[in-house]
Amino acid sequence: MTARATFGAELRRLRTSAGLSLAELAGRVHYSKGYLSKVETGLAAPNSTLAALCEAEFGTPGALAALVPAETGKRRTRPDVRPSGLPPVTADFTGRDAESQTVREILESDGGVCVISGMGGAGKTALAVRCAYRLEASFADGSLFLDLRGTSDEPVTPADAHDRLLRILEVPADRIPADPDDRAALFRTCLRGRSFLLVLDNAGSTGQVRPLLPAEPKCRVVITSRSRLPALDEAEHVSLGVLPSASAAALVAALTGAPPDAALRIADRCGRLPLAIRIAAARLRAHPAWDVAELERRLADETRRLGELDDGERSLAAAFRLSVRQLEQPEARLFGLLALHPGVDFDVTAAQALGSLDAVAAERLLDRLHQAYLLTQPELGRYGFHDLVRVFAASDVPGEDALRRLADFSVATAERADRALSGPRYRPEVTYPPGLPDVEFPDQDSAIAWFRAEWPNLVALCRRTGESERCWQLAFFLRGFFYLTKLWDPWIATHRWARAAAEAVGNRWAAATTTANLGIAYVDRGDLDEASRCYRQALREYREIGDRHGEATALAHAAWAEHYRGNHEQALRDLRSAADFYALTGNRRSGAITTRGVALVLTALGRPAEAARLVEETLAVFEELGLELDVVMGLNCLGWARFRAGDHPGAESAYREAATRAETCGSTHEAARAHLGLGNAAAAQGIADEAATQWERAEATHPDLDPVTVGEAAARAEFR
């Protein structure tokens, strides 16, 4: 059997054992199916590059390389060597198909210079080397590989790089000039008219790699870096993120034999970083007593995870540390402080508060951290951490002052946003230190947009601030947004923490008010028993501290729960008592809201015409005070009263206006209520198609409105 036939037979055997068709193998190694078929039948000569790629796919290092036929001894026309300094390809390479294709397209284009950038451990070098192997045969003069050690204490200088590259090209040492510029010129001369693929690994900066770029158009360059190298204008850039979930789990399974569910969990705990996954697999191999479940258990604790991702030779923390060493002191300081932020992402103003910076400095430092792949940018103006990078950044940060500044800033901004959103409701006087970033809200829409972006962070910060004044203050200023959006779970969670914080600092008013606001969340969600418990407690505490306003408010809130229970007469007495107090004290907002409640109770008592007149009076107050949500709720209340009075056209008119204005103020709950009401009015008039359309819109806008607290939902059930 010839050498070709021997190679081909072994290739076929390995391919068949791996369960791959010729077409599947061709797609993985990027050789044509026809060529591979000829190699297997001994009709085409294999090469070392094909052998290396196939060995990596099959996980059989050395099995094919030894069978590559010897060179036939054709006379080269060039007197120089054809170097191939590429390191071995990584076994079990998974995913990155799109990125591989992009790199290949860049290197096959005119003047192709490709920068592959990404965070430490993302697999930049593995991708670059794999692509280089697949393209190496296209370069007549071979490939050159050089580790620039850009993250080390002694990175390779351009002059040193030229010296090493010239030696690889077999330029005698005594012909290599001492002057850096002369070395660069000689390097360019040696490449003139030749076709090389250069792989410049681990570049630290644009200044380190630009002198190494060849002027020869037949040469191509791949650069890997932990920095995005945006100043390298002549390059095209491929940003390498973490592996997709499926690819990361496949890599875990290939390296550990873990079943699919466990592989996915391990991949997620490794942050879907190839280096972390390989280290975890190495740890498992090094401990025969471990199984996959033990590896999972060890990776489950986030605080210990970085320590577990260290196999003695490779360490994920060390990889991150190399990236941080590239930073200047202000960048490194902010990097650590940002890890104190408890939310999933943050904006420039939060960074200002944490770092005590002005806006320009904060934006500049954030941009530098993003360029270094130490921060992600999920959307314009917002930044975040990869989970494992956050753990690393927070490992040794004394940041009580920074966290206090963030809490001060967050409460101050939430108060401004709440003023724009909720209008002139009562707020406690809160003081703030000077120098906080100033965020303005010119209208309600801007306030809602800020709350929508920040509420998860504010909830996390509320929990983080613990037993402090800032905890209950933050919950207090979040309540209006939570009421608008019906985010009951975070509303209840923040107010439970806030109640504990108010008790811890001895603020009895804050404890009572937080408890009353917690009751609103419960009644809004339909948990009437828990709501009444909160109201009774708040009412008792307000009376103990002599707060008549708080007492009236708790009484009015408790009346809502009684109304929903069907105790309408008691609810009416308590609401009117509270309304009288508000009239006496000149509190028009609370008075109008309470009167709207009186109207709902009167409707339930069979007095809808009287209720409609009261609601019409409150609408004028809400309009005057600019309380758009209250206007919408009033219009729905008016529609409900008219519907119960049998005035279906009048109900329809009120509901239509409510539906339009609910969309403007961002209340899906009130919009759905309006559409339910429109459907009910249509059904009552025998217009079945319109009724069905409106009910469907209600369900799509805010499904499952509670018939206990939403009269329109109960009425809808009557038509079924």
CORDA-V332165 format. One record per backbone hydrogen bond with DSSP energy under -0.5 kcal/mol. NH is the residue of the N-H (numbers start at 1). CO is the residue of the C=O. Records with the same first field share a line. If there is no record, write none. Layout:
BEGIN
NH = CO  CO
END
This chain:
BEGIN
6 = 2
7 = 3
8 = 4
9 = 5
10 = 6
11 = 7
12 = 8
13 = 9
14 = 10
15 = 11
16 = 12
17 = 13
18 = 14
19 = 16
20 = 15
25 = 21
26 = 22
27 = 23
28 = 24
29 = 25
30 = 26
31 = 26
36 = 32
37 = 33
38 = 34
39 = 35
40 = 36
41 = 37
42 = 39
43 = 38
44 = 38
51 = 47
52 = 48
53 = 49
54 = 50
55 = 51
56 = 52
57 = 53
58 = 54
59 = 55
60 = 55
63 = 60
66 = 62
67 = 64
68 = 65
83 = 81  141
85 = 143
92 = 56
93 = 90
100 = 96
101 = 97
102 = 98
103 = 99
104 = 100
105 = 101
106 = 102
107 = 103
108 = 104
109 = 106
111 = 217
112 = 109
114 = 221
115 = 236
116 = 114  223
117 = 115  238
118 = 225
119 = 240
122 = 119
127 = 123
128 = 124
129 = 125
130 = 126
131 = 127
132 = 128
133 = 129
134 = 130
135 = 131
136 = 132
138 = 135
139 = 136
140 = 138
141 = 195
142 = 139
143 = 83
144 = 197
146 = 199
148 = 146  201
150 = 202
152 = 149
155 = 152
156 = 148
161 = 157
162 = 158
163 = 159
164 = 160
165 = 161
166 = 162
167 = 163
168 = 164
169 = 165
170 = 167
171 = 166
172 = 170
175 = 172
176 = 173
177 = 175
183 = 179
184 = 180
185 = 181
186 = 182
187 = 183
188 = 184
189 = 185
190 = 186
191 = 187
192 = 188  189
194 = 191
196 = 194
197 = 142
198 = 196  220
199 = 144
200 = 198  222
201 = 146  199
203 = 224
209 = 205  206
210 = 206
211 = 207
212 = 209
213 = 209  210
219 = 216
220 = 196
221 = 112
222 = 198
223 = 114
224 = 200
225 = 116
226 = 203
228 = 371
232 = 229
233 = 231
235 = 232
236 = 113
238 = 115
240 = 117  238
241 = 239
243 = 272
248 = 244
249 = 245
250 = 246
251 = 247
252 = 248
253 = 249
254 = 250
255 = 251
256 = 252
257 = 253
258 = 252
263 = 259
264 = 260
265 = 261
266 = 262
267 = 263
268 = 264
269 = 265
270 = 266
271 = 268
272 = 267
273 = 270
274 = 272
275 = 121
277 = 273
278 = 274
279 = 275
280 = 276
281 = 277
282 = 278
283 = 279
284 = 280
285 = 281
286 = 282
287 = 283  284
290 = 287
295 = 291
296 = 292
297 = 293
298 = 294
299 = 295
300 = 296  297
301 = 297
302 = 300
304 = 301
305 = 301  302
306 = 302
308 = 304
309 = 305
310 = 308
311 = 314
316 = 309
319 = 315
320 = 316
321 = 317
322 = 318
323 = 319
324 = 320
325 = 321
326 = 323
327 = 324
332 = 328
333 = 329
334 = 330
335 = 331
336 = 332
337 = 333
338 = 334
339 = 335  336
340 = 337
341 = 338
346 = 383
348 = 381
351 = 347
352 = 348
353 = 349
354 = 350
355 = 351
356 = 352
357 = 352
362 = 358
363 = 359
364 = 360
365 = 361
366 = 362
367 = 363
368 = 364
369 = 365
370 = 366
371 = 367
372 = 368
373 = 370
374 = 369
375 = 369
376 = 384
379 = 382
382 = 379
383 = 346
384 = 376
390 = 386
391 = 387
392 = 388
393 = 389
394 = 390
395 = 392
396 = 393
397 = 394
398 = 396
399 = 397
403 = 399
404 = 400
405 = 401
406 = 402
407 = 403
408 = 404
409 = 405
410 = 406
411 = 407
412 = 408
413 = 409
414 = 410
415 = 411
416 = 412
417 = 413
418 = 414
419 = 415
420 = 416
421 = 417
422 = 418
423 = 419
425 = 423
430 = 428
436 = 433
439 = 437
440 = 438
447 = 443
448 = 444
449 = 445
450 = 446
451 = 447
452 = 448
453 = 449
454 = 450
455 = 451
457 = 454
458 = 454
459 = 455
460 = 456
461 = 457
462 = 458
463 = 459
464 = 460
465 = 461
466 = 462  463
468 = 466
471 = 468
472 = 468
473 = 469
474 = 470
475 = 471
476 = 472
477 = 473
478 = 474
479 = 475  476
482 = 478
483 = 479
484 = 480
485 = 481
486 = 482
487 = 482
488 = 486
491 = 487
492 = 488
493 = 489
494 = 490
495 = 491
496 = 492
497 = 493
498 = 494
499 = 495
500 = 496
501 = 497
502 = 498
503 = 499
504 = 500
505 = 501
506 = 502  503
507 = 502
508 = 506
511 = 507
512 = 508
513 = 509
514 = 510
515 = 511
516 = 512
517 = 513
518 = 514
519 = 515
520 = 516
521 = 517
522 = 518
523 = 519
524 = 520
525 = 521
526 = 522
527 = 522
528 = 526
531 = 527
532 = 528
533 = 529
534 = 530
535 = 531
536 = 532
537 = 533
538 = 534
539 = 535
540 = 536
541 = 537
542 = 538
543 = 539
544 = 540
545 = 541
546 = 542
547 = 542
548 = 546
551 = 547
552 = 548
553 = 549
554 = 550
555 = 551
556 = 552
557 = 553
558 = 554
559 = 555
560 = 556  557
561 = 557
562 = 558
563 = 559
564 = 560
565 = 561
566 = 562  563
567 = 562
568 = 566
571 = 567
572 = 568
573 = 569
574 = 570
575 = 571
576 = 572
577 = 573
578 = 574
579 = 575
580 = 576
581 = 577
582 = 578
583 = 579
584 = 580
585 = 581
586 = 582
587 = 582
588 = 586
591 = 587
592 = 588
593 = 589
594 = 590
595 = 591
596 = 592
597 = 593
598 = 594
599 = 595
600 = 596
601 = 597
602 = 598
603 = 599
604 = 600
605 = 601
606 = 603
607 = 602
611 = 607
612 = 608
613 = 609
614 = 610
615 = 611
616 = 612
617 = 613
618 = 614
619 = 615
620 = 616
621 = 617
622 = 618
623 = 619
624 = 620
625 = 621
626 = 622  623
627 = 622
628 = 626
631 = 627
632 = 628
633 = 629
634 = 630
635 = 631
636 = 632
637 = 633
638 = 634
639 = 635
640 = 636
641 = 637
642 = 638
643 = 639
644 = 640
645 = 641
646 = 642  643
647 = 642
648 = 646
651 = 647
652 = 648
653 = 649
654 = 650
655 = 651
656 = 652
657 = 653
658 = 654
659 = 655
660 = 656
661 = 657
662 = 658
663 = 659
664 = 660
665 = 661
666 = 662
667 = 662
668 = 666
671 = 667
672 = 668
673 = 669
674 = 670
675 = 671
676 = 672
677 = 673
678 = 674
679 = 675
680 = 676
681 = 677
682 = 678
683 = 679
684 = 680
685 = 681
686 = 683
687 = 682
688 = 686
691 = 687
692 = 688
693 = 689
694 = 690
695 = 691
696 = 692
697 = 693
698 = 694
699 = 695
700 = 696
701 = 697
702 = 698
709 = 706
710 = 706
711 = 709
713 = 710
714 = 710
715 = 711
716 = 712
717 = 713
718 = 714  715
719 = 715  716
720 = 717
END
